[in-house]
Amino acid sequence: MSDVSTGLNSVQVSNNQARKLEKCGLYTIKCQNIAMQFEETIAAISTPPGFGAIAVVRMSGPAACQILSKLFSPSGKKRESDWLRTHLATLGSFSNPETGQEVDQVLVTPFLAPHSYTSEDVVEISCHGSPLIASEVLALCLKHGARLAKPGEFTQRAFLSGKLDLTQAEAVLDLIQSKTKRQSRAALSVLSGDLGRRIRDVRKNLVDLLANVTAGIDFPEEVGDTPEPDIHFAVAGAIEVLTDLSDAARANKFLRDGLRLAIVGRPNVGKSSLLNQFLKIERAIVTDVPGTTRDSLEEFVDLDGLPVVVIDTAGLRQSDDAVELIGMERTKRAIEDSELVLFLIDLTAGWQKEDERVLETIGSRPFLLLKNKCDLHGKDLPSNGVADRPGKIGELLISAKTGEKVKHIHEMISDWAFQGRTRHEGDTSLNDRQAALCEAAIASLNLVTKTVQEGLPQDCLATDLKGAIDHLSEICGEMVSEEIIASVFANFCIGK
């Protein structure tokens, strides 16, 4: 154990926790509350709110088993040594020890340190899935020595104890929030440690290079300068790996964050029919009466693993109808808030002045031109000046009514979102924080290359080389501030 002084008192944390805190720069008076938290036992309901088959209350900390022993009685005459064993599930009664009132029949599973998610003693109490029962179980845990966990505090403890690196901790949240199979597979890849391993491999090579360069600076006669080919080889290899990760992060941003997609056009061109094709159900009302859609309608769609919010908008045209005018104003806002626009025109009606007004409203926003009703009009339609319009990513003849070529729309959206990169389920993807640090590391390494090319002394490149190493250390959490830790875990739900 390691003693951590706060200036007022001292606490003990495990050696793993101490090393992680030291690497994170947390041995300061400002940050001692993090170290002190390891002396506290935390508890929370880990299952979603609402009714269900079961609910799980989780405790973690040095007093977890002691608290459980006060509240739980196993079925049958079992001694504590028989049931309070790691990874052993035991059925029994959960009661208020002061009144003797039974709260529920529960199943308890201890996970004793260090063989647990947090590396501390962890207890999971599975009760019947009534919010009332779960709340009573939690209240008794809190009354007898635990405190309510903060958002993400279980995973934060797993990170600080060395069970997870920071990329894996962030992947836990990505996995919880995933809405498509592609998202969950990408998060699982990071959670498995794949991203962390790649970053640490690059970092290790750069640390070895920095050690050689520093030795040459400190002992010029005995060691001398590191050969330039060795520097070029190590730096170029690092840049190649990091550039590939950075490019993938930019291309796959929409896979992580989702894509907002507005369907626009003048009235009665088939916007609502196209939304229904995306959803595979008749969600939007479709009639031959222009102006049927008066308001924007948003729906989530899984487009081959790409999470998309599709917005069916009111048609844009000249109108004196007050309600329709409000709908058209919302259409304009939907265009502004969207990353990509699907611009529909009607092949049977030809190019209209209202189509030109729609195009002007789209402005510089990226758009895909869809020429609808090809089932009624098989010939293409000249699209007057749209062909070379900035922002246009392609065009397609479709039938929103029959679904003809709608699958090709999915493919074109995916190609645009991923910038033409081949995307496979399970591919690793960086989040915004990791991508920014990756790009900063690349910039530092480019300065190293420039220093070598200009023939400057090697002590000039040591600073930039160390800068790149520090950026990579921050990605995995080897060196990170309390503010970053707080920011990462603040987005978690309580109980995870």
C-alpha distance (Angstrom), angle and dihedral (degrees) to the residues before:
residue distance angle dihedral
M1 . . .
S2 3.81 . .
D3 3.81 127.1 .
V4 3.82 114.7 -132.2
S5 3.81 115.5 -163.5
T6 3.79 120.1 -150.6
G7 3.79 97.4 -178.8
L8 3.81 89.2 -108.9
N9 3.77 102.6 51.1
S10 3.77 140.0 -20.9
V11 3.77 135.9 -116.8
Q12 3.76 134.1 -167.6
V13 3.78 123.7 -125.1
S14 3.78 130.0 178.6
N15 3.77 118.3 -88.5
N16 3.81 90.9 -111.7
Q17 3.79 90.6 52.0
A18 3.79 91.6 46.7
R19 3.79 92.6 51.8
K20 3.80 91.6 48.6
L21 3.81 91.9 47.6
E22 3.79 90.7 48.6
K23 3.81 92.4 50.5
C24 3.77 89.4 48.0
G25 3.79 91.3 54.1
L26 3.79 90.6 -118.2
Y27 3.81 98.7 135.3
T28 3.79 92.7 104.7
I29 3.78 132.0 106.9
K30 3.82 88.9 -112.7
C31 3.79 92.4 59.5
Q32 3.77 103.4 37.0
N33 3.79 91.1 104.2
I34 3.82 87.8 74.9
A35 3.79 91.8 56.4
M36 3.79 91.5 44.9
Q37 3.79 91.3 53.6
F38 3.80 89.2 70.3
E39 3.80 88.8 68.3
E40 3.80 89.4 58.2
T41 3.77 126.4 80.3
I42 3.78 112.8 -133.8
A43 3.80 130.2 -158.2
A44 3.79 136.6 -174.5
I45 3.78 143.4 154.0
S46 3.82 105.0 -96.5
T47 3.80 99.4 -169.6
P48 3.83 124.0 80.8
P49 3.81 120.2 -89.1
G50 3.78 117.9 -92.6
F51 3.79 137.3 49.5
G52 3.79 122.0 -40.3
A53 3.78 144.7 143.2
I54 3.81 93.0 -85.4
A55 3.78 139.6 1.7
V56 3.81 124.4 -152.8
V57 3.80 125.1 -144.0
R58 3.80 113.1 -166.2
M59 3.82 129.2 -159.9
S60 3.81 126.9 -173.0
G61 3.78 129.9 -179.4
P62 3.81 144.4 64.8
A63 3.83 94.8 -60.3
A64 3.82 97.8 44.1
C65 3.81 95.7 104.3
Q66 3.79 92.9 40.7
I67 3.81 91.2 54.0
L68 3.79 91.2 46.5
S69 3.79 91.8 52.4
K70 3.81 90.2 57.4
L71 3.79 93.5 52.3
F72 3.81 106.6 32.5
S73 3.79 131.0 70.1
P74 3.82 116.3 -174.5
S75 3.80 120.1 -133.4
G76 3.78 109.6 -98.7
K77 3.77 125.3 16.5
K78 3.79 99.5 -57.9
R79 3.76 124.4 159.8
E80 3.79 118.1 -129.0
S81 3.82 90.4 -111.7
D82 3.82 88.8 58.4
W83 3.80 97.9 54.9
L84 3.82 106.0 22.1
R85 3.79 93.1 78.7
T86 3.76 127.7 125.4
H87 3.81 118.0 -88.5
L88 3.82 92.5 1.4
A89 3.81 116.6 129.4
T90 3.80 115.5 -147.2
L91 3.80 129.9 -173.6
G92 3.77 118.6 -139.2
S93 3.77 150.3 118.1
F94 3.81 125.1 -61.5
S95 3.82 110.2 -154.0
N96 3.76 144.5 165.6
P97 3.83 103.1 -105.0
E98 3.80 93.0 -154.0
T99 3.81 96.6 55.9
G100 3.79 100.4 20.7
Q101 3.84 88.1 -129.6
E102 3.80 112.8 149.9
V103 3.81 114.2 -130.4
D104 3.81 99.9 -172.8
Q105 3.78 147.6 -35.3
V106 3.79 103.7 -97.6
L107 3.79 143.0 177.9
V108 3.81 114.0 -131.3
T109 3.80 125.5 -163.3
P110 3.81 120.0 -173.0
F111 3.82 120.2 -157.0
L112 3.77 104.6 -165.6
A113 3.81 122.9 -151.6
P114 2.93 130.6 -58.2
H115 3.82 93.0 13.2
S116 3.80 96.6 69.9
Y117 3.79 141.1 88.5
T118 3.81 92.7 -95.7
S119 3.85 97.6 30.9
E120 3.83 86.5 -117.5
D121 3.80 128.8 95.9
V122 3.80 105.0 -71.0
V123 3.80 126.8 -171.4
E124 3.80 125.0 -168.1
I125 3.81 117.5 -162.4
S126 3.82 113.9 -163.2
C127 3.78 110.7 -161.2
H128 3.81 133.6 165.8
G129 3.80 110.8 -67.6
S130 3.78 100.1 -107.6
P131 3.82 112.5 125.8
L132 3.82 87.3 -139.3
I133 3.81 93.9 55.5
A134 3.82 93.2 44.4
S135 3.79 90.2 50.4
E136 3.83 91.4 50.1
V137 3.81 91.4 50.2
L138 3.80 91.1 49.2
A139 3.81 92.6 45.8
L140 3.80 91.3 55.2
C141 3.81 91.1 49.4
L142 3.80 90.1 51.6
K143 3.80 92.8 45.6
H144 3.81 92.5 54.3
G145 3.78 100.5 50.8
A146 3.80 113.0 -59.7
R147 3.78 126.5 104.5
L148 3.79 127.7 -145.4
A149 3.80 111.5 -88.1
K150 3.78 120.3 -119.7
P151 3.82 121.0 -124.5
G152 3.79 109.3 -67.6
E153 3.81 93.5 -2.8
F154 3.82 95.1 134.0
T155 3.81 90.6 54.7
Q156 3.81 90.7 41.9
R157 3.80 88.9 57.1
A158 3.80 89.6 48.3
F159 3.82 88.4 54.0
L160 3.81 95.8 45.9
S161 3.80 91.6 47.2
G162 3.80 91.2 53.2
K163 3.81 98.0 -110.9
L164 3.82 91.1 118.3
D165 3.77 134.1 20.7
L166 3.80 117.9 -133.8
T167 3.81 94.1 -97.6
Q168 3.81 89.7 55.6
A169 3.81 91.7 46.8
E170 3.82 90.1 53.2
A171 3.80 89.4 47.2
V172 3.81 89.5 58.5
L173 3.80 88.9 63.0
D174 3.82 91.8 43.9
L175 3.80 90.0 52.8
I176 3.80 92.7 49.2
Q177 3.80 91.6 49.4
S178 3.83 97.1 42.1
K179 3.80 115.5 126.6
T180 3.81 100.6 -179.7
K181 3.78 134.8 46.3
R182 3.79 89.9 -116.7
Q183 3.79 91.5 55.7
S184 3.79 93.2 48.9
R185 3.81 92.8 48.2
A186 3.81 91.2 51.2
A187 3.81 90.8 49.4
L188 3.81 91.2 48.2
S189 3.80 90.0 52.8
V190 3.81 90.6 56.2
L191 3.82 92.0 41.5
S192 3.81 89.4 55.1
G193 3.81 87.3 61.8
D194 3.80 97.7 -108.4
L195 3.81 95.4 129.1
G196 3.80 93.0 42.9
R197 3.81 91.5 51.1
R198 3.79 92.6 51.1
I199 3.79 92.3 49.1
R200 3.80 93.2 45.6
D201 3.82 91.9 49.0
V202 3.81 90.1 54.7
R203 3.79 91.1 44.3
K204 3.84 92.5 50.4
N205 3.81 91.8 53.0
L206 3.79 90.7 49.9
V207 3.81 91.9 46.8
D208 3.82 89.2 52.7
L209 3.79 89.6 49.7
L210 3.81 92.3 48.4
A211 3.82 90.0 49.6
N212 3.81 90.4 54.6
V213 3.80 92.9 46.0
T214 3.81 92.1 47.4
A215 3.81 91.8 48.1
G216 3.79 89.2 53.0
I217 3.81 91.0 50.2
D218 3.82 93.4 47.7
F219 3.80 95.6 41.9
P220 3.81 106.3 28.3
E221 3.79 95.2 163.7
E222 3.81 98.5 43.5
V223 3.84 98.8 37.4
G224 3.81 109.0 12.4
D225 3.79 129.2 -171.3
T226 3.79 120.9 -27.8
P227 3.83 108.5 -108.3
E228 3.80 111.8 -99.3
P229 3.85 93.8 -127.8
D230 3.82 88.8 57.8
I231 3.80 90.6 52.2
H232 3.81 92.9 46.5
F233 3.82 91.6 48.2
A234 3.82 94.9 50.6
V235 3.81 95.9 41.4
A236 3.82 95.2 44.1
G237 3.80 91.1 49.6
A238 3.80 91.2 50.6
I239 3.81 92.7 47.6
E240 3.82 91.0 50.1
V241 3.81 93.5 54.0
L242 3.81 94.5 42.4
T243 3.81 93.3 45.5
D244 3.79 90.3 52.9
L245 3.82 90.2 51.3
S246 3.81 92.0 45.1
D247 3.81 93.8 48.9
A248 3.79 90.4 48.6
A249 3.81 90.1 50.6
R250 3.80 92.5 54.8
A251 3.79 92.4 44.7
N252 3.79 94.1 46.7
K253 3.81 99.3 42.5
F254 3.79 89.5 109.1
L255 3.80 90.9 53.1
R256 3.80 89.1 59.7
D257 3.80 100.9 36.0
G258 3.80 102.6 26.2
L259 3.81 130.2 -122.3
R260 3.81 127.5 -97.7
L261 3.79 110.7 -143.8
A262 3.82 123.2 -172.6
I263 3.82 121.1 -160.0
V264 3.81 107.7 -151.1
G265 3.78 139.3 171.0
R266 3.76 141.4 115.8
P267 3.82 117.8 -61.7
N268 3.80 120.8 -65.0
V269 3.83 98.1 13.0
G270 3.83 93.2 121.8
K271 3.81 105.1 -91.8
S272 3.81 95.2 138.5
S273 3.81 91.1 44.3
L274 3.80 89.5 54.3
L275 3.81 91.3 50.6
N276 3.80 89.1 51.7
Q277 3.82 89.4 51.5
F278 3.81 90.2 52.8
L279 3.81 91.4 49.1
K280 3.82 95.7 40.1
I281 3.82 87.5 -134.9
E282 3.80 135.7 80.4
R283 3.79 96.6 -101.4
A284 3.82 97.3 146.4
I285 3.80 124.7 54.6
V286 3.81 111.2 -110.8
T287 3.82 121.8 -162.2
D288 3.79 138.0 147.1
V289 3.81 89.9 -114.6
P290 3.82 111.7 105.2
G291 3.79 113.5 -125.6
T292 3.83 96.5 30.0
T293 3.81 91.0 135.2
R294 3.82 106.0 67.1
D295 3.80 99.8 166.8
S296 3.80 139.2 33.0
L297 3.79 114.0 -90.8
E298 3.83 117.9 -157.6
E299 3.80 124.0 -160.8
F300 3.81 133.3 169.9
V301 3.80 115.7 -122.4
D302 3.80 130.7 -175.7
L303 3.81 102.4 -141.4
D304 3.79 102.4 -168.1
G305 3.80 91.2 -47.7
L306 3.80 96.5 -39.0
P307 3.84 110.5 116.4
V308 3.81 107.7 -132.4
V309 3.79 133.6 177.4
V310 3.81 105.0 -151.7
I311 3.81 116.5 -157.7
D312 3.80 119.0 -157.8
T313 3.80 105.7 -158.1
A314 3.77 137.3 -162.9
G315 3.80 114.1 -95.5
L316 3.80 116.8 -97.7
R317 3.81 114.8 -125.3
Q318 3.80 142.6 119.3
S319 3.81 108.8 -71.3
D320 3.81 141.5 156.0
D321 3.81 93.7 -158.3
A322 3.82 106.9 117.0
V323 3.82 94.5 -150.5
E324 3.80 92.5 46.9
L325 3.82 90.4 49.3
I326 3.81 90.1 55.0
G327 3.81 89.2 50.4
M328 3.80 91.5 51.1
E329 3.80 90.8 50.2
R330 3.80 88.2 54.3
T331 3.80 88.5 49.6
K332 3.80 89.3 58.7
R333 3.80 90.7 50.2
A334 3.81 90.1 48.6
I335 3.81 89.7 55.1
E336 3.81 90.9 50.3
D337 3.81 91.3 49.7
S338 3.82 95.4 47.5
E339 3.78 128.5 90.2
L340 3.81 92.6 -152.6
V341 3.83 134.1 21.8
L342 3.80 128.7 -151.1
F343 3.81 105.4 -149.3
L344 3.83 111.8 -160.3
I345 3.78 125.2 -162.0
D346 3.81 128.8 178.6
L347 3.82 115.8 -115.4
T348 3.80 91.8 -163.3
A349 3.81 93.8 55.6
G350 3.76 98.9 40.1
W351 3.79 127.6 -140.6
Q352 3.82 111.1 -31.5
K353 3.80 134.9 -167.9
E354 3.79 87.0 -114.0
D355 3.82 88.7 59.4
E356 3.80 87.9 56.9
R357 3.82 90.0 51.7
V358 3.81 89.8 51.6
L359 3.79 89.8 51.1
E360 3.80 90.7 51.3
T361 3.81 89.7 50.8
I362 3.81 91.0 52.2
G363 3.80 88.0 55.8
S364 3.81 113.3 167.6
R365 3.81 94.7 -16.4
P366 3.86 113.2 124.4
F367 3.80 109.7 -102.5
L368 3.79 142.3 178.2
L369 3.82 115.2 -141.1
L370 3.82 111.5 -136.3
K371 3.81 118.0 -169.6
N372 3.78 102.7 -156.7
K373 3.83 134.6 -157.8
C374 3.78 96.3 39.1
D375 3.82 86.2 152.7
L376 3.83 87.6 68.6
H377 3.80 98.8 33.8
G378 3.77 113.9 30.7
K379 3.80 97.2 -175.4
D380 3.76 124.6 88.4
L381 3.79 119.9 -109.7
P382 3.81 124.6 -133.2
S383 3.78 105.7 -118.6
N384 3.81 100.9 -153.5
G385 3.77 109.0 -128.2
V386 3.80 96.0 -18.2
A387 3.79 93.6 103.0
D388 3.80 95.4 78.1
R389 3.77 97.1 26.5
P390 3.86 113.3 140.0
G391 3.79 110.5 -111.2
K392 3.80 95.7 29.3
I393 3.81 109.6 130.3
G394 3.80 97.6 -178.4
E395 3.79 146.4 -49.7
L396 3.77 136.1 -118.0
L397 3.81 140.2 -174.5
I398 3.81 108.8 -128.8
S399 3.78 144.6 160.9
A400 3.79 111.8 -135.4
K401 3.81 88.2 -173.5
T402 3.81 98.5 55.3
G403 3.82 97.9 25.2
E404 3.81 93.6 -119.4
K405 3.84 111.5 163.7
V406 3.83 92.0 -4.5
K407 3.82 88.4 121.7
H408 3.81 88.0 59.6
I409 3.82 88.7 57.5
H410 3.81 88.2 59.5
E411 3.79 90.2 52.0
M412 3.80 93.9 48.3
I413 3.81 92.2 48.7
S414 3.81 90.5 49.2
D415 3.82 92.8 48.4
W416 3.80 90.6 50.6
A417 3.81 94.3 46.0
F418 3.81 93.9 48.2
Q419 3.83 92.6 39.8
G420 3.78 92.0 -123.5
R421 3.80 94.4 -56.8
T422 3.78 115.9 139.3
R423 3.77 106.7 -112.9
H424 3.79 122.5 -158.8
E425 3.78 129.2 -174.0
G426 3.77 109.8 -96.7
D427 3.82 96.3 27.6
T428 3.78 112.9 145.7
S429 3.79 115.9 -111.6
L430 3.81 129.8 -172.7
N431 3.78 122.2 -133.7
D432 3.81 122.7 -133.0
R433 3.81 94.8 -89.0
Q434 3.79 93.3 48.8
A435 3.82 93.1 43.8
A436 3.82 92.5 52.4
L437 3.80 91.0 51.5
C438 3.79 91.0 45.7
E439 3.81 91.2 53.6
A440 3.81 90.6 46.5
A441 3.81 89.4 53.5
I442 3.81 90.6 50.4
A443 3.82 90.1 51.2
S444 3.81 90.6 52.3
L445 3.81 91.4 48.7
N446 3.80 90.9 49.9
L447 3.81 87.5 56.1
V448 3.82 88.7 52.1
T449 3.80 89.9 53.8
K450 3.81 91.3 47.9
T451 3.81 91.1 50.1
V452 3.80 91.4 53.3
Q453 3.81 92.9 45.6
E454 3.80 91.2 52.3
G455 3.79 91.1 51.3
L456 3.80 95.1 -121.8
P457 3.83 120.8 160.0
Q458 3.77 114.7 -80.2
D459 3.78 93.1 -119.0
C460 3.83 85.1 70.0
L461 3.81 92.3 62.7
A462 3.80 96.4 45.6
T463 3.83 92.2 78.0
D464 3.81 94.0 52.1
L465 3.78 91.1 43.7
K466 3.79 90.5 53.0
G467 3.82 89.3 47.0
A468 3.81 90.6 56.8
I469 3.82 90.6 48.3
D470 3.82 91.1 50.4
H471 3.82 91.9 51.7
L472 3.81 90.7 51.6
S473 3.80 90.5 46.6
E474 3.78 89.4 55.6
I475 3.81 92.3 52.7
C476 3.80 92.3 61.6
G477 3.80 94.7 33.5
E478 3.80 96.5 -110.0
M479 3.79 87.1 129.4
V480 3.78 117.1 15.8
S481 3.80 138.3 138.5
E482 3.79 127.9 -113.7
E483 3.82 88.6 -113.2
I484 3.81 91.5 59.1
I485 3.80 91.7 47.2
A486 3.80 90.9 49.6
S487 3.81 90.9 47.9
V488 3.81 93.8 50.4
F489 3.79 96.7 48.7
A490 3.81 97.1 38.1
N491 3.81 89.2 78.5
F492 3.82 93.5 58.2
C493 3.76 123.8 97.6
I494 3.80 120.5 -112.3
G495 3.79 110.0 -92.1
K496 3.79 99.1 37.4
